């Protein structure tokens, strides 16, 4: 089967738009579907259309389509609208944070119509979408073979792509990834609180310390680097402690409870996130700062995200 050099993207927000630009840079022709014009993308070579007929007409056979959409019923709505324009052997990848049980259901429905559905866990935030992402993908081997060359091209390196296994496994692995992320954010945030208020009145330069930790220390890593960057660019004392999230890690905790798997650190990190909404703390300010750094997450309350937290999972556990 020839390697497809065309990619369709539905959802040209921050993640989808950056992924489209990266694909253009890699020599992949991109057509995106959006409700409005995207001149900042079109001038870089992304074809933007508003209807499905035009959208699919620009794609090869089999079609490879990436969904960059909020989890929940929006995904089902788009799939229902798109389905009449698809053919046997086409591939749809859900690159959002859908609940893995929902992804298993969607895969069964689409495979019954001979269309492949891949649950494509995508990590690395906005910077990775633009310059090279991390993909963890579940789905049938036949669909994987079609989409894999594009995913490998868009990954930061060959090890940043993995076929995790059967349908649903990609979004499950991404869910666990997000749980680990919460635990790491909480630990770093608590460290900031200690540095800021603990000790013996040392008046520490936090940005300098996090730069130091980014160079050779045991805890070096991207979140530590983002902490340094945020401390240098933002007025730390002016950051709101209130942390929004879309609720995925709540699903992980419920799943773990049902299976009687102890995850105390991840569970506590979610409890602490809840506390951020009622208590001001340097710990929560630090977490908000890092989340803003990697995902463009807002400071303070956001009604849209709060609504998504309630509606993004359809299936129970």
C-alpha positions in Angstrom: 0.0 0.0 0.0 1.5 3.4 -1.0 2.5 5.8 1.7 -0.1 8.6 2.0 1.3 12.1 1.8 -2.1 13.7 2.6 -3.6 14.3 6.0 -7.0 15.6 6.9 -7.5 17.4 10.3 -10.8 18.2 11.8 -10.4 20.8 14.5 -7.9 23.5 13.8 -7.5 24.9 17.3 -4.2 25.3 19.1 -3.2 21.6 18.9 -4.8 20.8 15.5 -3.4 24.0 14.0 0.1 23.4 15.2 0.0 19.8 14.0 -1.1 21.0 10.6 1.8 23.3 10.4 4.3 20.6 11.4 2.8 18.3 8.7 3.3 21.0 6.1 6.9 21.4 7.2 7.4 17.6 6.8 6.1 17.6 3.2 2.6 16.3 4.0 -0.3 18.0 2.3 -2.9 19.0 4.8 -6.6 19.9 4.4 -8.4 21.0 7.5 -12.1 21.4 8.2 -13.1 24.4 10.3 -16.2 26.6 10.7 -14.2 29.7 9.8 -11.2 30.7 7.7 -7.8 30.3 9.3 -5.6 32.8 7.4 -2.6 32.1 9.8 -2.7 28.5 8.6 -3.7 29.1 5.0 -0.8 31.4 4.3 1.5 28.5 5.4 0.0 26.1 3.0 -2.9 24.4 4.9 -6.0 24.0 2.8 -9.0 25.0 5.0 -12.6 24.1 4.0 -15.9 24.3 5.8 -17.8 21.3 4.3 -17.1 17.5 4.3 -17.4 17.0 0.6 -14.6 19.5 -0.2 -12.6 18.1 2.8 -12.6 14.5 1.6 -12.0 15.5 -2.1 -8.5 16.7 -1.2 -7.5 13.4 0.4 -6.1 10.3 -1.2 -7.3 6.7 -0.8 -7.3 5.4 1.8 -8.1 8.6 3.6 -6.2 9.4 6.8 -8.0 11.8 9.1 -7.0 13.1 12.5 -9.6 14.5 14.9 -8.4 17.3 17.2 -11.6 17.7 19.2 -12.7 17.9 22.8 -13.7 14.5 24.2 -17.3 13.6 24.6 -20.3 13.8 22.3 -18.6 16.2 19.9 -16.5 13.2 18.7 -19.7 11.1 18.0 -21.4 14.0 16.3 -18.4 14.6 13.9 -18.1 10.8 13.2 -21.8 10.7 12.3 -21.5 13.7 10.0 -18.3 12.4 8.4 -19.3 8.8 7.9 -21.3 9.2 4.6 -18.2 10.6 2.9 -15.9 7.7 3.9 -15.0 4.5 2.0 -13.9 1.1 3.0 -10.3 1.1 4.4 -10.3 4.8 5.4 -8.6 5.6 8.8 -9.8 8.0 11.5 -7.6 8.9 14.4 -9.0 10.4 17.6 -6.1 12.6 18.9 -8.1 14.0 21.8 -8.3 12.7 25.4 -11.4 10.5 24.9 -12.3 7.9 27.6 -10.9 4.6 26.4 -14.2 2.7 26.8 -15.8 5.3 24.5 -13.0 4.7 22.0 -13.6 0.9 22.1 -17.3 1.5 21.3 -16.5 3.9 18.4 -14.0 1.5 16.9 -16.5 -1.4 16.9 -19.1 0.8 15.2 -16.8 2.1 12.5 -15.1 -1.3 11.9 -18.5 -2.8 11.2 -18.5 -0.4 8.2 -15.0 -1.4 7.2 -13.5 1.9 8.5 -10.5 1.9 10.8 -10.6 3.9 14.0 -7.4 4.5 16.0 -7.3 6.0 19.5 -4.3 8.2 19.2 -3.1 9.5 22.5 -1.1 12.6 21.8 1.3 14.2 24.3 3.8 17.0 24.5 1.5 20.0 24.4 1.5 22.9 21.9 5.2 22.9 21.4 5.3 19.2 20.5 2.3 19.5 18.1 4.3 22.2 16.2 7.8 20.5 16.3 7.3 16.8 17.0 4.8 15.0 19.2 4.6 11.8 21.2 2.0 9.3 20.0 0.6 6.3 21.8 -1.9 4.6 19.4 -4.3 1.7 19.8 -6.1 0.0 17.0 -6.1 -2.9 14.5 -2.9 -3.7 12.7 -4.4 -3.0 9.3 -5.3 0.6 10.2 -2.1 1.1 12.0 -0.1 0.2 8.9 -1.9 2.9 6.9 -1.5 5.7 9.4 1.9 4.8 10.9 4.1 6.5 8.4 2.4 9.9 9.0 2.5 9.4 12.7 6.2 8.5 12.7 6.9 11.6 10.5 5.0 13.8 13.0 6.7 12.3 16.1 9.7 14.0 17.6 11.8 10.8 17.0 11.2 7.2 16.2 10.7 6.2 19.8 8.0 8.9 20.3 5.6 6.7 18.4 4.3 3.4 19.8 1.5 1.0 18.7 0.2 0.2 22.2 -2.1 -2.7 21.2 -5.8 -3.3 20.5 -8.5 -0.6 20.2 -8.8 1.5 23.3 -5.2 0.8 24.5 -3.8 4.1 23.2 -6.3 6.3 25.1 -5.9 4.1 28.2 -2.1 4.5 28.1 -2.6 8.3 27.6 -4.9 8.3 30.6 -2.3 6.7 32.8 0.3 9.2 31.4 -2.0 12.1 32.5 -2.3 10.6 36.0 1.5 10.4 36.3 1.7 14.0 35.0 -0.6 15.1 37.8 1.5 13.4 40.5 4.7 15.0 39.1 3.1 18.5 38.9 2.0 18.2 42.5 5.5 17.2 43.7 7.1 20.1 41.9 4.5 22.5 43.1 5.0 21.4 46.7 8.8 21.9 46.2 8.1 25.5 45.0 6.1 26.1 48.2 8.9 24.8 50.4 11.6 26.9 48.5 9.4 30.0 48.7 8.3 29.8 52.3 10.5 27.2 54.0 14.1 27.3 55.0 15.6 30.0 57.2 14.7 33.2 55.4 17.1 32.3 52.6 15.4 34.5 49.9 16.2 31.9 47.3 16.3 32.7 43.5 13.8 30.0 42.4 14.4 30.5 38.7 18.1 29.9 39.2 17.5 26.8 41.3 15.2 25.3 38.7 17.7 26.1 35.9 20.3 24.3 38.1 18.0 21.3 38.5 17.5 21.1 34.7 21.2 20.4 34.3 22.2 17.0 35.4 20.1 16.6 38.6 18.1 13.4 39.2 14.8 15.4 38.8 15.8 17.1 35.6 13.1 17.1 32.9 10.7 19.2 30.8 8.4 20.2 33.7 11.3 21.5 35.7 12.4 23.4 32.6 8.9 24.9 32.3 8.9 25.9 35.9 12.1 27.9 35.4 10.7 29.5 32.2 7.5 30.4 33.9 9.2 31.9 36.9 11.2 34.1 34.6 8.3 35.2 32.4 5.3 35.5 34.8 4.7 37.4 38.0 4.4 34.4 40.3 2.6 36.2 43.1 0.0 37.4 40.6 -0.9 33.9 39.4 -4.4 32.6 40.4 -4.2 29.4 42.4 -7.5 28.1 40.9 -6.7 25.1 38.5 -9.1 24.0 35.8 -8.9 20.5 34.3 -11.1 18.5 31.9 -11.5 15.6 34.4 -9.6 12.7 32.7 -7.6 11.7 35.7 -10.9 11.4 37.7 -11.8 8.6 35.3 -8.5 6.9 36.0 -9.1 6.9 39.7 -12.6 5.5 39.3 -11.2 2.8 37.0 -8.5 2.0 39.6 -11.1 1.8 42.4 -13.3 -0.6 40.4 -10.2 -2.9 39.8 -8.9 -2.4 43.4 -5.6 -1.0 42.2 -4.0 1.4 44.7 -2.8 4.7 43.2 -2.4 6.9 46.3 -0.1 9.6 44.8 -2.3 10.1 41.7 -5.5 10.1 43.8 -4.1 12.7 46.2 -2.9 14.9 43.3 -6.5 15.1 42.2 -7.7 15.9 45.7 -5.1 18.7 45.8 -6.4 20.0 42.5 -9.9 20.2 44.0 -8.4 22.1 47.0 -6.8 24.7 44.6 -10.4 25.9 43.9 -11.0 26.8 47.5 -7.5 27.7 48.9 -4.7 30.0 47.7 -1.3 28.4 47.7 2.1 28.7 46.1 1.8 24.9 45.3 -1.2 25.5 43.2 0.2 28.6 41.5 3.3 26.6 40.5 1.1 23.8 39.0 -1.0 26.4 37.1 2.2 27.9 35.8 3.5 24.6 34.5 0.2 23.6 33.0 0.0 26.9 31.2 3.6 26.3 29.9 3.0 22.9 28.3 -0.7 23.1 27.2 -1.7 26.8 27.2 -4.1 26.0 30.0 -5.7 29.1 31.5 -5.0 30.8 34.8 -8.1 30.8 37.0 -11.6 29.7 36.2 -12.8 28.8 32.7 -16.5 28.0 32.2 -15.8 26.1 28.9 -13.3 23.7 30.5 -15.5 23.3 33.6 -18.4 22.2 31.2 -16.0 19.8 29.3 -15.1 18.2 32.6 -18.8 17.3 33.1 -19.4 16.1 29.6 -16.2 14.6 28.1 -16.8 11.0 29.2 -19.9 9.1 27.9 -19.4 5.5 29.0 -19.3 4.4 32.6 -16.5 2.3 34.1 
